[in-house]
Amino acid sequence: MNATSHNPSDEQADLAAIRTTVRRFVTREILPNIERWEEDGSFPRALYQTAGEVGLLALGFPEAVGGVPSSEMATLVVVEELARAGSGGLIAGLLSHGIGLPPILALASDDLAAEIAPAILRGDKVCALAVTEPGGGSDVANLRTTATRDGDDYIVRGSKTFITSGMRADWLTTAVRTGGDGAAGVSVLAIPGDLPGIQRSELQKMGWWCSDTAALHFDDVRVPARLRCGSEGMGFLGLMHNFNRERLMLAGMAVAFAEVCHADALEWARDRQTFGRALITRQVVRHKLVEMQTRILGAKALLHQTARQVDAGGEPVAEVCMVKTLATDTLEFVAGEAVQILGGMGYMRGTRVERIFRETKVLSIGGGASEILRDLAARQLGW
Ligand SMILES: Cc1cc2nc3c(=O)[nH]c(=O)nc-3n(C[C@H](O)[C@H](O)[C@H](O)COP(=O)(O)OP(=O)(O)OC[C@H]3O[C@@H](n4cnc5c(N)ncnc54)[C@H](O)[C@@H]3O)c2cc1C
């Protein structure tokens, strides 16, 4: 896939080319299989390599490590196309390196980044981000997993939970405490998944069935100190920087899934006859569909405006928080209305709206829960 250009007409052509590539990939590799993968609770590991071959995993990463630099707008196009399969679990699992790799690239030496990243971007290795702990996920600065220096190694002790791709990750980008209390004591280690002392157990979820989600236990795991990313105490900053991109992407997923729900509800309303007429002819249904579309358009406008601010070099933290909460609130509303319009069929497994409805909450909680993001936005705005 091509990098995205700064020239507006070239950029449009690049985005169209990316859309075509991802659409083909989704049509060929995902749509015929997604129902089965969701029911099985897993998609094949080989999908990472297939995605790597079409350049999907490399998009948005630096050339120096085998990536293809691109804009936030390009990421939104990728997410929009992947969302056509109606499975957030597929996106979260296949693109878990999208949250696992950036802290490594932001903090690690060039040599360490070059050792780890290319195989992940090719799809040969899987990467997960391990920050959240059983004691809490919102308050990252107070994490409790410790890494104690012992010669050339760290000894890592503690637990992580809700980790996407945690069962099969080859690299666990792990936030640990190397120093005292608070943010200044946090560091990031790139931990190979096969080190002795790492125990993984799979968690069962409301939605995102085809992505694996794991609880991890680090029982005195000896990690070479050279796998620390950046200096001790730099971890929190690296993780925070990453959150902006993650939140924009989650907002993009929410808007894209809301569009899928609206499309399916509209199609159903046109086809479904009740009391001798199509549902779409009823004012109450038309108003529902317009309200859904109004909220989607509003969220999408703010999403694109914020992505363009980031592409222009800005760090609009408050806007990113606001767009993530707006987009996920929009999805909760739209998915609920879509299920309602489909009636009993909207409650049946195998429809996209049923699956997306089950997946709404994870988008309002993961990557910063709505309450936390509204609080952060207020602070950013100086209130
Ligand atoms: C399917 C899934 C996949 C995930 N994948 C990953 C992953 O790959 N890597 C990873 O590290 N984490 C992952 N997470 C974890 C996710 O980021 C956390 O669940 C999230 O940050 C919230 O943390 P928590 O669940 O511990 O909730 P808590 O922090 O315990 O919060 C619980 C509730 O209280 C609210 N709350 C907390 N503090 C306040 C406050 N001060 N004022 C008002 N309200 C407050 C929160 O908004 C939330 O609604 C995943 C979660 C899920 C469900």
The ligand as a Gaussian input file, in Angstrom:
#p B3LYP/6-31G(d) Opt

LIG

0 1
 C      -12.448000      -6.383000      25.498000
 C      -11.428000      -5.535000      26.153000
 C      -10.166000      -5.429000      25.603000
 C       -9.177000      -4.676000      26.240000
 N       -7.913000      -4.655000      25.718000
 C       -6.913000      -4.086000      26.445000
 C       -5.548000      -4.191000      26.003000
 O       -5.248000      -4.722000      24.938000
 N       -4.571000      -3.687000      26.807000
 C       -4.857000      -3.066000      27.999000
 O       -3.929000      -2.649000      28.682000
 N       -6.142000      -2.924000      28.422000
 C       -7.164000      -3.428000      27.687000
 N       -8.456000      -3.314000      28.104000
 C       -8.725000      -2.636000      29.364000
 C       -9.418000      -1.287000      29.249000
 O       -8.541000      -0.322000      28.729000
 C       -9.939000      -0.965000      30.656000
 O      -11.029000      -1.831000      30.890000
 C      -10.346000       0.477000      30.815000
 O       -9.226000       1.321000      30.769000
 C      -11.090000       0.718000      32.149000
 O      -10.369000       0.178000      33.202000
 P      -11.101000      -0.800000      34.260000
 O      -11.827000      -1.829000      33.479000
 O      -10.102000      -1.265000      35.232000
 O      -12.175000       0.097000      34.967000
 P      -11.958000       1.036000      36.237000
 O      -10.760000       1.879000      36.066000
 O      -12.053000       0.207000      37.467000
 O      -13.271000       1.938000      36.125000
 C      -14.569000       1.374000      36.302000
 C      -15.623000       2.440000      35.990000
 O      -15.464000       3.522000      36.900000
 C      -15.266000       4.734000      36.183000
 N      -14.306000       5.535000      36.912000
 C      -13.037000       5.193000      37.260000
 N      -12.456000       6.195000      37.924000
 C      -13.351000       7.201000      37.968000
 C      -13.340000       8.522000      38.513000
 N      -12.247000       9.008000      39.115000
 N      -14.453000       9.286000      38.394000
 C      -15.562000       8.795000      37.766000
 N      -15.636000       7.559000      37.238000
 C      -14.537000       6.770000      37.337000
 C      -14.740000       4.329000      34.815000
 O      -15.020000       5.316000      33.845000
 C      -15.497000       3.039000      34.588000
 O      -16.770000       3.349000      34.082000
 C       -9.483000      -3.987000      27.438000
 C      -10.785000      -4.036000      27.962000
 C      -11.738000      -4.794000      27.345000
 C      -13.119000      -4.840000      27.948000

